[in-house]
Every structure is written in C-alpha cells, then in structure tokens.
Amino acid sequence: MNLYDAIFVRQSVRSFQLEPIEQRLLNNIMNFANHLESLDDSLEVKYEIIDKVTEQEKHNGSLWIKAPYYFVLYSKIGENYLMNAGYLLEHICLYMTTKGLATCFMQNVGSIKKHEGYEPVLQIAFGKSNKNIYREAKKVKRLKLNEICIFKEEVCKEVQEILNAARMAPSSLNSQPWRLIVYDNRIHLFCRKEVIAFKKMKALHEIDMGIILANLCIGAEEMWLLSELMKSENILERHFRKNEYVATLKLMR
Ligand SMILES: Cc1cc2nc3c(=O)[nH]c(=O)nc-3n(C[C@H](O)[C@H](O)[C@H](O)COP(=O)(O)O)c2cc1C
C-alpha cells in the first residue's frame, strides 16, 4: 500500500491500545516527516512524537481520545503556515496508515508548550488499535464529486482520479469546505466563505485546505503527472461571492 492507496481506505480511529510501537517504526515515521518538502521553503516546521507508553510524558490527549502516541507539528508563524501544516500532516497520517497504524487528527494543542519559538499547530493521535483502521472507499461519508467540482470542460481519466483522491480528504468536523474548478489542466481550489466566518473555524479550514492539497499532489504523482502549485494572478484579482480562492494545481504532461 502506498500513500495514494491509503487515501481511499483510511478512516479516523479514536480508540487505541496503549501498547508500544517498535522504535524502528517510530524512527521511520520521523524520518519520513523530515524528508517532506514544505509548501514554501520559508515555512519552518519541527516535529515531536509524544510517547505516553514508555515515557509517560505529560500530555492528556482529549476527553475522548487517549492514544499511546501523539505526533505534533510545530511551526514558525508565517503566511499559509496552517495550510502547510495540513499539507505535511496529511502525508504523515497516510504514511502511518500504510504502516497499519490507527490515526486521528486532533485540533486541540492547548496543553502543548511552544518549542523554541515554534508554535504547536496540530497533532495526530496514533498507535495500534483493535478497531478497523481501514474502510471500503464506498462507505466514506463525503460529498459527491459533482457537489464539490465544477468542470469547465471534459477531463481525462487521470484528472478524474486525482479529483477522486482529493474528494476523500479528511477535514475538521468532516465539513469539506472545499470547492474545485477544473479547467485547462488546472485545478483551482476555493474555500467556501460561509464556513470561514469565525476565527477558529477559519484556522481549521486553512488546515483543511492544506490536507486537500496534499491529496491532489499525491494523486498527480500517482498518475505520473508533473504538477506545480501556484496562485493565479487572474483569479486572485476576481471577487467571488461564495468562495475564497486558495491555490491552483497546474498539471503538466
Ligand atoms: C484539522 C482537523 C482537526 C480534527 N480534529 C479532530 C478532533 O479534535 N477530534 C476528533 O475526534 N476528530 C478530529 N478530526 C477528525 C475529523 O473529524 C475526521 O477526519 C472527519 O470527520 C472525517 O472522518 P474520517 O477521517 O474517518 O474520514 C479532525 C480532522 C481534521 C482534518
């Protein structure tokens, strides 16, 4: 199973076995994370694995989720740092899925301290679980493709596959705040304005945008299409009543 396959079968798990994971696997996770490229080189991040099994570190998880391990992303504050956090953590979450680990994103990082000028942004609770960490793609609760995409022209099979991968992206409260316009080998990503009215929700949806960008990029790679993330000046200048423009994935053959 690779990251692309994991996109279609992963589900959040909130019940864990409080037992250790082999040190080698923990090292591999950290190694994988450290080799990921940020959306923007200037966005510096750090990672930490909080171990509640062997080290009994102070970390309370949440009322509902008690996991053996927490993977925390810390970031310097900068433009799009939340989106970048979502982008990186989605890759890491999918990597954990390929290794048979149960995962759940957790928005609350309130109890985690700053780390040498880096803010804790988001964490993944992870570990072994008795619950099923996979599900059939058809059982996933997501909007249909035609509810989140506008097709300005007929798209090829590869682009359809990329959009299918994007559609599966997890989001805070499963809100799926994204809308996509597909035109001329470009996938333009928007965020629904009504869901970003509140500051807290705005932050979460910026993270969600990074998560769907990760799925788009993983999808493009799987289809052997070179892709480039960019902002279209044309679209930036336009005003949209219901949606806010986020970014464009340009696909090249
Ligand atoms: C940014 C973000 C924050 C999340 N925070 C929480 C959380 O605090 N607690 C929780 O139980 N689930 C949390 N989730 C998990 C979502 O509720 C879950 O991904 C969504 O309902 C879709 O379900 P699935 O992951 O099983 O496909 C979060 C997800 C994201 C993307």
The ligand as an SDF file (V2000), in Angstrom:
LIG
                    3D

 31 33  0  0  0  0  0  0  0  0999 V2000
   -7.8500   19.7030   11.0280 C   0  0  0  0  0  0  0  0  0  0  0  0
   -8.5940   18.5530   11.6540 C   0  0  0  0  0  0  0  0  0  0  0  0
   -8.8470   18.5420   13.0020 C   0  0  0  0  0  0  0  0  0  0  0  0
   -9.5440   17.4690   13.5790 C   0  0  0  0  0  0  0  0  0  0  0  0
   -9.7530   17.4500   14.9320 N   0  0  0  0  0  0  0  0  0  0  0  0
  -10.3910   16.4060   15.4970 C   0  0  0  0  0  0  0  0  0  0  0  0
  -10.5620   16.3510   16.9120 C   0  0  0  0  0  0  0  0  0  0  0  0
  -10.1480   17.2420   17.6430 O   0  0  0  0  0  0  0  0  0  0  0  0
  -11.1990   15.2730   17.4440 N   0  0  0  0  0  0  0  0  0  0  0  0
  -11.6790   14.2460   16.6480 C   0  0  0  0  0  0  0  0  0  0  0  0
  -12.2480   13.2980   17.1760 O   0  0  0  0  0  0  0  0  0  0  0  0
  -11.5190   14.2670   15.2980 N   0  0  0  0  0  0  0  0  0  0  0  0
  -10.8800   15.3130   14.7090 C   0  0  0  0  0  0  0  0  0  0  0  0
  -10.6780   15.3400   13.3490 N   0  0  0  0  0  0  0  0  0  0  0  0
  -11.1110   14.1990   12.5320 C   0  0  0  0  0  0  0  0  0  0  0  0
  -12.3210   14.5240   11.6470 C   0  0  0  0  0  0  0  0  0  0  0  0
  -13.4790   14.6270   12.4310 O   0  0  0  0  0  0  0  0  0  0  0  0
  -12.4450   13.4340   10.5860 C   0  0  0  0  0  0  0  0  0  0  0  0
  -11.2890   13.4350    9.8020 O   0  0  0  0  0  0  0  0  0  0  0  0
  -13.6430   13.6290    9.6840 C   0  0  0  0  0  0  0  0  0  0  0  0
  -14.8300   13.5130   10.4300 O   0  0  0  0  0  0  0  0  0  0  0  0
  -13.6710   12.6200    8.5340 C   0  0  0  0  0  0  0  0  0  0  0  0
  -13.6720   11.3130    9.0180 O   0  0  0  0  0  0  0  0  0  0  0  0
  -12.5640   10.2600    8.5440 P   0  0  0  0  0  0  0  0  0  0  0  0
  -11.2080   10.8390    8.9110 O   0  0  0  0  0  0  0  0  0  0  0  0
  -12.8810    8.9960    9.2820 O   0  0  0  0  0  0  0  0  0  0  0  0
  -12.6970   10.1030    7.0550 O   0  0  0  0  0  0  0  0  0  0  0  0
  -10.0070   16.4000   12.7660 C   0  0  0  0  0  0  0  0  0  0  0  0
   -9.7410   16.4280   11.3890 C   0  0  0  0  0  0  0  0  0  0  0  0
   -9.0390   17.4750   10.8350 C   0  0  0  0  0  0  0  0  0  0  0  0
   -8.7530   17.4440    9.3750 C   0  0  0  0  0  0  0  0  0  0  0  0
  1  2  1  0
  2  3  1  0
  2 30  2  0
  3  4  2  0
  4  5  1  0
  4 28  1  0
  5  6  2  0
  6  7  1  0
  6 13  1  0
  7  8  2  0
  7  9  1  0
  9 10  1  0
 10 11  2  0
 10 12  1  0
 12 13  2  0
 13 14  1  0
 14 15  1  0
 14 28  1  0
 15 16  1  0
 16 17  1  0
 16 18  1  0
 18 19  1  0
 18 20  1  0
 20 21  1  0
 20 22  1  0
 22 23  1  0
 23 24  1  0
 24 25  2  0
 24 26  1  0
 24 27  1  0
 28 29  2  0
 29 30  1  0
 30 31  1  0
M  END
$$$$
